[in-house]
Amino acid sequence: MADISAFPDMGDTILVSGDNIQTYVAGAAIKKGQAVAIHATGVSETVHPAVKGTTASVEGVALATVASGENVAVAGPGCVVYMANADNTTAIDAGSGVEDNANAVGGTISALPANSGAATGAYANLVGVAIDDIAGGATGRVRLICSITCVPNSS
């Protein structure tokens, strides 16, 4: 299990279906296909590439590559988009919930764990549900939900 080292070229098509598109300001450079999140830095309507434990709520997936300070169109809940698996070896099964990942590349996803493995539950940013099996280091379709969810503890 290892993080991918660069965000992949997502090709021309990110949005598969849906029309819930919102415009935000990019608070950092963003690549098309990256999950983007509010950074909780006190700046309204501004998103950054999502990094678990660093950014706050995931708002959706960027539909274009933009520089910091530019407007970016973001596909939101209900849309189906292509997304990148954060791990270069571990697959994500179709039907699995996916969350933002701590990969330094930013904007990647991993499978939401069935439980936190800890004595108490934990909160996670549920990005959506994988529609495809997404191989390690690959891309696949995800139906966006974009909410905060509770991951139960191990008991």
VOLUM-248545 format. One record per residue (C-alpha): x negated, y negated, z negated; residue in three letters. Coordinates in steps of 0.05 Angstrom, whole numbers, plus 5000, padded with zeros to 4 digits. Example, Ala and Ser with C-alpha at 12.3 -4.5 7.8 and 13.67 -1.06 7.14 Angstrom:
VOLUM-248545
475450904844ALA;472750214857SER;
END
This chain:
VOLUM-248545
500050005000MET;496849355024ALA;499348685046ASP;499048495119ILE;493547985130SER;497047525180ALA;504247365197PHE;505947725262PRO;507947395328ASP;515447485325MET;516547385400GLY;522046945428ASP;528047245393THR;528947155318ILE;536447055315LEU;540347675336VAL;547347445316SER;550946925274GLY;551746175274ASP;550445965202ASN;544645505219ILE;542444945173GLN;536944425182THR;531744315128TYR;525143935124VAL;518844365125ALA;514744235062GLY;508944635092ALA;507244935160ALA;512545465177ILE;512446015229LYS;518646265264LYS;521346885231GLY;518746705161GLN;523546735103ALA;523846035075VAL;525545795005ALA;526545184964ILE;520045064927HIS;523144744865ALA;518344154870THR;523843634862GLY;524443494936VAL;531443584965SER;532943995027GLU;525644205035THR;523344915047VAL;516745285047HIS;514945995069PRO;517846435014ALA;512746744966VAL;515647144907LYS;513846824841GLY;511946164873THR;518045914911THR;525245904885ALA;531546104922SER;530846384993VAL;535245975040GLU;534346395103GLY;529546505162VAL;526145975203ALA;528145975277LEU;522145575301ALA;514845435285THR;514044745255VAL;508844315220ALA;509744035150SER;514643455150GLY;518443675213GLU;525643905214ASN;526644665218VAL;532945045238ALA;534245605188VAL;538846205198ALA;542846315134GLY;547446825102PRO;551447255151GLY;546347195207CYS;542347785232VAL;535047635245VAL;528347975257TYR;523747965196MET;516748215179ALA;515048765129ASN;509848495079ALA;506549175070ASP;502349485125ASN;503750205104THR;510250255064THR;516650275106ALA;523249955088ILE;529250415098ASP;535350175135ALA;540750005084GLY;535649775032SER;536349095001GLY;530248665016VAL;526948114975GLU;521647594984ASP;514547854974ASN;508447574938ALA;504147665001ASN;499847045010ALA;501747045084VAL;508646785062GLY;515446915091GLY;515147675089THR;519848175057ILE;519548835019SER;524749324995ALA;528349114932LEU;526649624877PRO;532150054848ALA;529949834779ASN;524849374748SER;521049934713GLY;520749474653ALA;524249474585ALA;528748914610THR;531948744676GLY;529048224723ALA;531747724773TYR;529947764847ALA;531247364909ASN;535647824951LEU;534247615023VAL;538848125055GLY;539848845077VAL;535449195127ALA;539349435188ILE;533449805217ASP;528150255187ASP;522249765186ILE;515550115189ALA;509649855149GLY;506749235183GLY;512649215232ALA;518748785243THR;526148965243GLY;533148695236ARG;535948435170VAL;542948185155ARG;541847575112LEU;545247495044ILE;540646995009CYS;542447034935SER;539347154868ILE;540647844841THR;538948244778CYS;534448854784VAL;536349314725PRO;531249594677ASN;528750314681SER;534050584634SER;
END
